């Protein structure tokens, strides 16, 4: 089993339930964790049998930028679904999303959603 983690993928989108959140871009930071059986990729040393993690930041940024979700949970789930659709080898995709500075009492709000085959 292989675990790939990519941290702090930064992008912006319209996200939130409050009216003021629906009128301007909000920074969103994503961390993605993918688990997959890497035995074939390891044996053959072949990227075609691996999860090509170089594609993940662009995929995450595109999904975030195109969304207009109200909930971080919804957006995290969409990113997880996208990962499982793109990478047949992936068994699980966990997406952690952060909205920094959204609450005056906290540095950030984080939501974590996992998708499994």
C-alpha positions in Angstrom: 0.0 0.0 0.0 1.3 3.4 -1.0 0.2 6.7 0.5 0.7 9.9 -1.5 0.2 13.2 0.3 0.2 16.6 -1.3 -0.1 19.5 1.1 -1.1 23.1 0.8 -2.5 23.4 -2.7 -3.7 27.0 -2.7 -6.5 28.4 -4.8 -9.5 30.7 -4.6 -13.3 30.3 -5.2 -16.7 31.5 -4.2 -17.6 29.4 -1.2 -19.7 29.9 1.9 -23.3 30.3 3.1 -23.2 33.9 4.1 -24.2 36.5 1.6 -20.9 38.4 1.8 -19.1 35.1 1.0 -21.0 34.8 -2.3 -19.7 38.0 -3.7 -15.9 37.6 -3.6 -13.2 35.0 -4.0 -12.1 33.2 -0.8 -8.7 31.5 -0.4 -9.0 27.7 0.0 -6.1 25.4 0.9 -6.2 21.7 0.1 -4.3 18.7 1.3 -4.9 15.5 -0.5 -4.1 12.0 0.7 -4.4 9.0 -1.8 -3.9 5.4 -0.9 -3.4 2.8 -3.5 -1.8 -0.6 -4.2 1.5 0.3 -5.7 2.9 -3.2 -6.1 2.5 -3.2 -10.0 4.1 0.2 -10.3 6.9 -0.8 -8.0 7.5 -4.1 -9.8 7.6 -2.5 -13.3 8.9 0.9 -12.3 6.1 2.3 -14.6 4.2 5.6 -14.1 1.3 4.3 -16.1 0.6 1.8 -13.2 1.1 4.5 -10.5 -0.9 7.5 -9.4 0.8 10.4 -11.2 0.8 12.9 -8.4 2.2 15.6 -10.7 -1.4 15.9 -12.1 -3.1 16.4 -8.7 -2.4 20.1 -8.0 -3.9 21.3 -11.3 -6.9 18.9 -10.9 -7.6 20.3 -7.4 -7.1 23.9 -8.5 -9.4 23.5 -11.4 -12.1 21.8 -9.4 -11.9 24.5 -6.7 -12.0 27.4 -9.2 -15.0 26.0 -11.1 -17.1 25.3 -8.0 -19.6 27.6 -6.4 -20.4 25.4 -3.4 -21.8 26.7 -0.2 -20.1 24.0 2.0 -16.5 23.0 2.3 -17.8 19.5 2.8 -19.4 19.5 -0.7 -16.3 20.8 -2.4 -14.0 18.3 -0.6 -16.3 15.5 -1.7 -16.2 16.7 -5.3 -12.4 16.8 -5.3 -12.3 13.2 -3.8 -14.8 12.0 -6.4 -12.7 13.6 -9.2 -9.5 11.8 -7.9 -11.2 8.4 -7.8 -12.6 8.9 -11.3 -9.2 10.0 -12.8 -7.1 7.4 -11.0 -8.4 3.8 -11.3 -5.6 2.7 -9.0 -6.7 4.9 -6.1 -8.5 3.0 -3.3 -9.2 6.0 -1.1 -8.9 9.8 -1.5 -9.0 12.0 1.5 -9.3 15.7 1.0 -8.7 18.3 3.7 -9.9 21.8 2.9 -9.1 25.0 4.8 -10.7 28.4 4.7 -8.1 30.6 6.5 -9.2 33.6 8.5 -12.9 33.0 8.0 -13.7 33.1 11.8 -12.3 35.9 14.0 -11.8 33.5 16.9 -9.7 31.0 14.9 -6.8 30.9 12.4 -8.7 28.6 10.1 -11.6 26.2 9.6 -10.7 22.7 8.3 -13.0 20.1 6.9 -11.8 16.5 6.0 -13.8 14.2 3.7 -12.8 10.7 2.5 -14.0 8.7 -0.5 -13.5 5.0 -0.9 -14.0 2.5 -3.7 
